[in-house]
Amino acid sequence: MFDVSHMTVVDFKGGEAKKFLQTLIANDVDKLKTPGKALYSCMLNEAGGVVDDLIVYYQNDTDYRMVINAGTTEKDIAWINRQAEGFDVCVEPKLDLAMIAVQGPNAREKVYQAMGGVEEICGELKPFNAASVGNLFIARTGYTGRMV
């Protein structure tokens, strides 16, 4: 287990959340149609250079969650907020959340065992998918299979 709470969660909500993310990141957010589905991408600057790499999660067409790198949080949030001007989207950094990454061949089994009953809710969580369980967001994504 690794504490990766230094990563930053940002929620995007609003009528133009999808439209905004289509302009913010390099990958096609329209690929995300199933709640919990995740997509790896990069935020690009005006010249096409990488601002940061990230993972974005689909909740519904007006609600997305993104995980960005901690070392660049302030820069990334400032960039996101500048780009959000003119869009009907609320950018909500979630600085009060903690994240634990569980790694290894038995990671899911150990998490399900420790959390009792979560397996029935999450089912067979496939790679690059997430599930909400109460106030937990359990994701099988990233380099570590991090849980948000």
C-alpha positions, 0 to 999 in steps of 0.5 A: 500500500502506498499513500498517494494523497499528494495526487490531486482530484479535480471535479468538473461539473456543468452543462459544458463539462464535456465540451470543456474537457474536449478542449483541455485534454489531448484524448477524446472525452467522447469515448467515455460513455459508461459511468466509472470509465477512465481515460489517460491523457495529457493537458496541452498548452497552446503550442501543443506542449504537455502541461501535465498527464492525467486520468479523467473519469466519466460520471455522466455528461455533466460530471467528470473527475480528474486526477493530476500530479501533485507536484504541479497542482498549483500550476495545473489548477491555474491553467485549468481555471484560465481555460475554463473561462467562458464555459458552463463548467465548475472546476472543483479541486478536492484538496481534502481527499486522501488516496491509497494505492494498492499494488500487486497481484492480489491487490483487488482481493486484499482491498475487497477483503479489508473493506468487506462487501465492496466486491459485491458493489464493484463487481469485477472492476476492469482496468481503467474503470472506477466505482463509487461505494458510499463516499469512496471512489474506487478506481483500477487505473494509473500505474499503481491501480490507485484508489481515489 
